[in-house]
Amino acid sequence: MRGERGGFSVIELVIVVAIIMVILVIALPGLLRTTIARNQGTALSSLRIINAAEFNYKSLYNTGYSSTLAQLGPPASGDSGPTSAGLVDAAVASGKKSGYSFTYIAAPPVNGQIQHYTLTADPITPGATGQTFYFTDESNKIRVNSSHPASASDALFGG
């Protein structure tokens, strides 16, 4: 027959594309929620790791807490020491991991030792990389806020 050819008609292709679009519209919000939940879990885990690393740093070097987050990270080469203790991974030491930005502020030293620090974890893109803001300090208590950066006055996580 003269008019028949193999392949798909334009209508068939449009229907297939429309079905794929419907599936994407249904699946993407679930994928976004899963990504946000994973990022928030990683942020919480990183805060706990940093708190533990600070405790270890204070015990190892007898200088109080570290003055920067980078000091807890791995050494570029050679042995670890107070300026590169190797207590956290490079991503955490850089201040960015899994959609969160970590801000570490050490209090001014007293008698040559840093006795206090604050640490926040904020989503890099609120609503897309995370929905919860976190705060912790040398007390090891993690505080949360769902609308703006967390502080010492916010609710305890899990409390």
C-alpha positions in Angstrom: 0.0 0.0 0.0 1.2 3.4 -1.0 0.2 5.6 2.1 1.4 3.4 4.9 4.8 3.8 6.5 6.4 2.4 9.7 6.8 4.6 12.8 4.6 6.7 15.0 2.1 9.4 14.0 2.4 12.9 15.4 -0.7 12.3 17.5 0.8 9.2 19.1 4.0 11.1 19.9 2.1 13.9 21.5 0.1 11.5 23.7 3.4 9.8 24.8 4.9 13.2 25.7 1.8 14.2 27.6 1.8 11.0 29.6 5.5 11.5 30.5 4.8 15.1 31.6 1.9 13.9 33.8 4.3 11.4 35.4 6.9 14.1 36.0 4.4 16.5 37.5 3.3 13.7 40.0 6.9 12.5 40.8 8.9 15.7 41.1 7.3 17.0 44.4 8.0 13.6 46.1 11.6 13.7 44.8 12.0 17.3 46.2 10.6 16.2 49.6 13.0 13.3 49.7 16.0 15.5 48.8 15.1 18.0 51.5 14.7 15.3 54.1 18.0 13.8 53.2 19.8 17.2 53.3 18.2 18.0 56.6 19.3 14.7 58.0 22.9 15.3 56.7 22.9 18.8 58.3 21.9 17.4 61.7 24.5 14.6 61.5 27.1 17.2 60.5 26.2 19.4 63.5 26.6 16.4 65.8 29.9 15.5 64.2 31.2 19.1 64.5 30.2 19.2 68.2 32.0 16.0 68.9 35.0 17.2 66.9 35.2 20.4 69.0 35.1 18.4 72.2 38.0 16.2 70.8 39.9 19.3 69.6 39.7 20.9 73.0 41.0 17.8 74.6 43.7 17.1 72.1 45.3 20.5 71.8 44.5 22.2 75.1 43.8 25.4 73.4 40.0 25.5 73.9 37.8 25.1 70.9 39.0 25.7 67.3 39.0 29.3 66.0 37.6 28.2 62.6 35.7 25.3 61.1 38.5 24.7 58.7 40.9 23.9 61.6 38.8 20.8 62.2 39.3 19.6 58.6 41.9 17.2 57.2 45.5 18.4 56.6 46.5 19.1 53.0 49.5 16.9 53.5 51.5 15.6 56.4 50.5 15.2 60.0 47.4 16.7 61.6 47.7 19.5 64.2 45.8 22.4 65.6 45.5 24.1 62.2 44.3 21.0 60.4 43.1 18.4 63.0 41.6 15.9 60.7 38.4 15.6 62.8 35.8 16.3 60.1 35.7 15.7 56.4 36.7 18.3 53.9 33.1 19.1 52.9 32.1 19.9 56.5 35.3 21.9 57.0 34.6 24.0 53.9 31.3 25.1 55.4 29.0 23.7 52.7 27.5 20.2 52.5 24.4 18.6 51.0 22.5 21.8 50.4 23.4 23.5 53.7 25.8 26.2 54.6 27.5 26.0 58.0 28.6 29.2 59.8 31.0 28.8 62.7 31.8 31.7 65.1 34.3 31.3 67.8 34.1 33.6 70.8 37.2 35.7 71.5 39.8 33.8 73.5 40.0 34.1 77.3 43.5 33.5 78.7 44.5 32.2 75.2 41.7 29.6 75.0 38.4 29.8 73.0 35.7 28.8 75.5 32.6 29.3 73.5 31.4 28.9 69.9 28.2 29.0 67.9 27.4 27.1 64.8 24.4 27.5 62.4 23.3 25.3 59.5 21.1 27.1 57.0 19.6 25.8 53.8 21.5 27.3 50.8 18.2 27.6 49.0 15.3 27.6 51.6 12.4 25.4 50.3 14.6 23.6 47.7 17.7 22.3 49.6 16.1 22.3 53.1 13.3 23.8 55.1 14.7 23.9 58.6 17.4 26.1 60.1 19.6 24.8 62.9 21.8 26.2 65.7 24.1 24.7 68.2 27.0 25.7 70.5 29.3 24.1 73.0 26.3 22.9 75.0 25.7 20.3 72.3 22.0 21.1 72.2 20.6 21.6 68.7 17.9 24.2 68.2 15.6 24.5 65.2 13.5 27.1 63.4 11.4 26.5 60.3 11.1 30.1 59.1 14.4 31.9 59.7 18.0 31.3 60.9 17.9 29.5 64.3 19.4 31.0 67.5 20.0 30.0 71.1 16.4 31.1 71.9 14.7 28.6 69.5 13.1 25.3 70.4 15.3 22.3 71.0 15.4 19.7 68.3 13.4 16.7 69.4 12.3 18.4 72.5 
